Amino acid sequence: MKSRGVDFILCPVYVGAAAVMGESQYWNYTAIWNILDYPGVVFPSGLVVDPALDPVDGGYRPRSEVDAREWVKYRPERYEGAPIGLQLVGKHFKDEETLAAAGLVSDIVQGRAEDIKPRL
């Protein structure tokens, strides 16, 4: 990140909407940052699963066994209202800056831009 001039990385926190309690089996979206010892902050995007907008894609073909295992879990009616999360990852030893930036990004993606003006 340093050599490329990247301050933060905004990325998904999971393969889909929030997992049902006890059913999460794929942590690589967050685990990689733990392994690299980079600070990361998980926050809701403000979006949730809506069965009318998020139907199962009947034409989708999983790319691996892991992908297939996660994909078959999705049933829109079961996940209705489940939050879709994001994470912001910062530079090594920049925990405070990462937390502050995550607050700003969270407010922006959730449409609370008026909340960021006092912090700019």
Sequence and secondary structure as in RCSB ss.txt:
>XXXX:A:sequence
MKSRGVDFILCPVYVGAAAVMGESQYWNYTAIWNILDYPGVVFPSGLVVDPALDPVDGGYRPRSEVDAREWVKYR
PERYEGAPIGLQLVGKHFKDEETLAAAGLVSDIVQGRAEDIKPRL
>XXXX:A:secstr
 TTTT   EEEESSSSS   TT     HHHHHHHHHT  EEEEEEEEE  TTTS   TT   SSHHHHHHHTT  
HHHHTT EEEEEEE  TT HHHHHHHHHHHHHHHTT GGGTGGG 
